[in-house]
């Protein structure tokens, strides 16, 4: 006789006795479906809102980038030909320093 | 199971924003999820919360469902993973002793020899609490494995598909877990 059979039999009996508590239910409890649908609605709404905010933030960032690039290029174009950096030129003009 | 409703059509309608389709899917999937949650989580855990969590995850990940297997299989795996995550978050309890058992559990343990007798509801709950206590000292994966084999009578192939393990790994885990279970029962027996 298998020396483990006694414990195995006990275990099987315990499972057999508890079997009804493992059975699932076919129907959701009252109000369950409504609450899930409400949560789904809320989550979908939040997701749509986040997407809207995300798109707006992306467009705002792109606009800021375009402005920054335009200003930088404009300044760079206007400074072309000058022998000083813009900050140095400002200092020279302000103090009226003789440079040559 | 999936033949009861047209899952593909329901999914399509849900994607188009039809709430009635979501309701149909919830009612269709509820028994599948409820059974898994009842089996793999201890009885005293909040079943309703977990079923709700699984359903929310299901809807959040529906776009990942390819349709190459029935929806209920895909959801079963999701439900089992959620149960395992919940069990991992719980502290593994130390080995139980006879003195730790409630009167109902103790009675269920003694009555477990009388095979063939049909238990009433109180006996079933006592036995279930005791089963939960015994399983609580195993790892979440071992606990689920034992229940799938001993309670649900699933084949190794089915378990391999559900857990994503190889069959040799399952055999190895069973080989390691069985002696632990036997030892716990032996200890309860000896300290009677």
Interface residues (C-beta under 8 A of the other chain):
Chain A: X4 X7 X8 X9 X10 X11 X12 X13 X14 X15 X16 X17 X18 X19 X20 X21 X22 X23 X24 X25 X26 X27 X28 X29 X32 X33 X35 X36 X37 X39 X40 X41 X43
Chain B: X19 X22 X23 X26 X27 X30 X31 X32 X33 X34 X35 X36 X37 X38 X39 X43 X48 X51 X52 X55 X56 X59 X60 X108 X109 X111 X112 X113 X114 X115 X119 X121 X123 X124 X125 X127 X128 X130 X131 X134 X147 X150 X151 X178 X181 X182 X185 X186 X189
